[in-house]
Amino acid sequence: MEIDIDVLDAHDRNEHFIKQDFNINECVDSLLKQQPFGKYPFYAFVHTRTHEDGVFKKRLIWQPRLSKPQSAPNTMLFKLFPESGEVQVIWILPDDRLWNQFAPRMIGYNETIWISIQNFKHHRAELDRKDPNDLSDEKIDQIYRELSHEAKKNKKNPTSDLLKAYDNLDSETKKLDGLVCFEPPSRNYV
């Protein structure tokens, strides 16, 4: 069986993929600068959400959080360290229907993504295990309560600084493939 590959189409797809990597860096850098939890290390959980058109377009939601979520296809997880500026890639898991494209000797091969896929398939418990250096659940709850209290005191959303930072991004960065750099945490603390 012979497959015809349009070289220009492959090049365009590769350029698009590379351009997305730069957007990921911009969002990570922006989250680091915002320090949503002060100097505490935190996770940036990235997942897709279907766009309002409900059919084809998806957008990335970047959720800063203090606790490590469970791994799932079509998600990314980074651990950010505001004091040092270090970023640790925990996993990058594309849609599971696309996993074969990231295998060795394939045009879309990416070592980080392939290792993430293999860890998800064969070592998921290890991938989901809580980092021993993470904050305790009690400390996380305390930080969220403090943020909530501060927000009520200032009569603003605890993530309003993050949303302001998103508003300050140039319009081209916001428009790139519906990428959303910030979304408020899902847990509410009173």
C-alpha positions, 0 to 999 in steps of 0.5 A: 500500500502506498500513501501519497503525502502532500509535502506542502500540507505536511509542512503547514501542519508542522508549522501549525503544531510548532506555533501552538508550542509557542502559545503554550510557552506564553500561557505558562510564562503568563501564569508564572508571572501572575503567581495566582497562589503567591510563591507556592508551587502550583499546577497548570491543568490544561484541558479542552472544552468544545467551543460555543459552536458545539461541533468542530472548534475546541479551546484550551482551558488553563486552570491554575490549581494547587492539587494534582488532578487525575490524568486523562486523554486530551489534557496537559499538566505542568507544575510551575514554581514561581520563585525559581521560574522552573516549569516541570512537564508532568504529562502532555496527553493528546486525544487518544484517537491521535496517539499513534501519530506521536509514536517513534518513526511517525512524522508527529513524533514527540518524545515528551508526548510519547512518554506521557502516552506510555506512562498513561497506558502502563503506569497510570497509578504512578502518573496520578500519584500525589507529589510528596512535595505538594502542599497538604490538603489542609494547607490547600484548603487554607489558601483557597479560603484566604483567597476567597476571604480576600476576594470578598473583602475586596469585592472581586473574584479571586481570579480577577487578576488572572482574567485581567492578565488575559485581557492584557494579552494582545488580541493575536495571542487570544485568537490563536486557535481559541486558546484560553490562558486562564479559567477560574478554579472549579472549587469554591471556598467560603 
